[in-house]
Amino acid sequence: MKGPYHLDLEEIPTYRPSKEQFESPTAYIASIRDEAERFGLARIVPPDGWKPPWSIPKEHFKFATRVQVVNELVKHVGTGRRKRFKKE
């Protein structure tokens, strides 16, 4: 049964490059561009064992974390609008 939103769409292409083809992912993407561009989307499955290179220097890779107290979320703490919800 086809629903009201069923579209007769072609499946997007799936590419499975070899390790040699995927040595430069950017060059591989450029090589399949003409074919894949017709679909607007493509699936590329990297070869087994492929690991993306780390592009951020590890000594500069820092980010701030915060503790989120879940039971304080209901009170809108930090917004200046403390609301208490009453059970009716």
N, C-alpha and C positions, 0 to 999 in steps of 0.2 A: 504494500500500500504506500502510495506516495503522499506525503504531507503537503500542506499548502505552500511550504517554503522550499520544496525540493527543487534543486537546480541541476540541470544536466551538465555538470562540470567535468572537465578532463582531470585526471589524476596528475599531480605535480610530478616532475621528473625526480628520480632518486639517483644520485651519483655515488659510486663506491670506488674512489680512486685507489691506486696502488701506493705503496710507500714511496716509490720513486716519483710518481706523479704529484704526491702531496708533500714533497720536500719543501716546496714553496707554496703554501696555501693561496696566497694572493695571485701567483701566476696560474695556479689551477683554476681558480674562480674566473680569471680573465679568459682562460681557454674554453670554458663552458658557457660564457656569458651570452653569446648570440643565441644558442639553443634555449637556455634557461630563461632568458629575458621575455620570451613570448608568453611565459606563464606568470611572470611577476613574482614567482617564488620558486625555490628549488630546495631539495633536501640533499645535503652532502653528509655522507656517513664516513668519517675518517677511518683510515686503516687501523686494524688492531694494534694496540700498543702506542698509538700516537699520543703525545702529550704536548699541549700548546706551550710555547716558550713563555717564560716569565718576563713580562715587559716592564715591570716597575722595579727599580732598584730596591732591594730588600731593606736597606738602611733607611729609606724614605717611606716605606710602607707602614703607616701608622694611621689609626682611626680611633675616634673617641667612642666610647660605649657609655651607656647609661643603664641604671637599674630602673626597671619599670615595675612599680608596685601595683599589681592588678586591682586590689581592692580600693586603691585611691582613684582609679579611673572614673568610678561612678560619681565621686565627689567633685570632679572637674578641678582637681588641685593644679595650681599653676596658671590657671586661666583668669584668676581674679573673680570668678563666679562660682563660689562654693554653693552647691545645691544639695540639699538632702532630699532624698526620695522617700516618701512615706507610703507604707503599705495600706491600701484602702480596704 
